[in-house]
Amino acid sequence: MSVMSKWLEKTLGWVVKLRPSPKALREWGMIHLGCFLVAAGITWFLVPNNIAAGGVSGLAMVLNRFFPGFPVGVLMIGMNLVLFIIGFIFIGFEFGAKTIYSSLFVSGAVWFLERFFPVAVPLSDDILVQLIFGTLLGATGMAMVFNQNASTGGTDITAKILNKYLNIDIGKGVLACDFFIVLAAGWVFGIRIGMYAMLGVILNGFLVDSVIIGLRINKYVIVISGFSEEIRRFIVEELESGATIYEGRGAWSGERKEIITTILNRRKFIRLRDFIRAIDPRAFISVNNIHEVLGEGFERLA
């Protein structure tokens, strides 16, 4: 083998090692999308209406009233730096590192949108509609980031700590942490805006939990078919998932059959359903939603 061939082989080997896995690409794609949604909700809907709906963004809006020379995005970066160490200490390195990146991305995205796509005046005279849209975007984005074992920084870090050590739902933890920020917003911007901000915090708390539950839904599938071997191979080889096989006997027919059980995400379940429909339209399939699965192939136990 020539020197050039050896060099190419070595170089290609490093490229393969450095190439991110599809799982990592999905994870970081969800983090980036979630952070952008949070930034868009803040910049286009909450800031123009002075709705400080909790979090570091809400506190930054309050402080921006007293220090107008500091943009909201810059204030968010400064306050998040104070909270990063807490995330590293109480939750771990992976969460802390992802949170640093996510919070900086949100702060930078807020600054970018303020600079290049500003909304100087509210988009509508109906502040409630803008509150709902801003909260929907923010809560969906936060949930997407939380689901990747990260947060957008600020009070989200304290909510994650409450979830880890006191088993408090993340959304309700965010609600508890943001309560005093909303009080400050009511004092600075007036009781009317404060009431809207409180409504936004309550909506955000419940929406975050609902979206997280929706993102974590998996399917517990039971299959009884005369083509159990083909179905087993499809689950293991094509879907790259595990399965458990039991032997059962029909109460009416007395016929012995194999019962296949597996847990799949929604995308894989659709592929399995279509495969079974194609090879055995008379198969029996039972499906239940599962909101949390821990262990190999799913969320880690620790």
Number of C-alpha atoms within 10 A of each C-alpha: 5 7 8 9 10 11 11 12 12 11 11 12 12 11 11 10 9 9 11 11 11 8 9 11 12 13 16 15 14 19 29 18 16 26 31 24 23 27 29 21 23 28 26 23 26 27 22 17 22 22 30 32 34 30 24 27 32 25 23 24 29 23 18 17 14 10 13 10 8 14 17 27 25 16 19 27 22 14 16 22 15 10 19 19 15 15 25 17 10 16 19 12 13 12 20 24 14 20 28 22 18 23 24 22 19 26 27 19 20 28 20 15 18 20 11 8 12 14 15 12 12 16 14 11 10 9 17 14 13 21 22 19 16 26 28 20 21 25 29 23 28 30 30 26 27 23 19 16 17 27 30 30 31 26 23 27 29 21 23 26 19 19 17 14 10 10 11 15 18 25 27 21 22 28 26 18 20 26 17 15 25 29 18 18 27 21 14 18 17 13 13 11 21 23 17 23 28 24 18 26 28 21 19 28 22 17 21 26 19 15 18 21 16 12 16 17 17 23 20 16 19 18 21 19 20 16 14 19 11 13 21 20 14 17 21 12 11 13 15 12 17 15 16 11 14 10 9 13 12 9 8 6 7 9 9 11 16 17 18 21 20 18 22 25 17 15 11 18 20 12 15 19 13 12 16 22 12 9 14 14 11 11 14 13 14 11 15 12 15 15 13 12 17 10 9 9 11 14 14 9 8 5
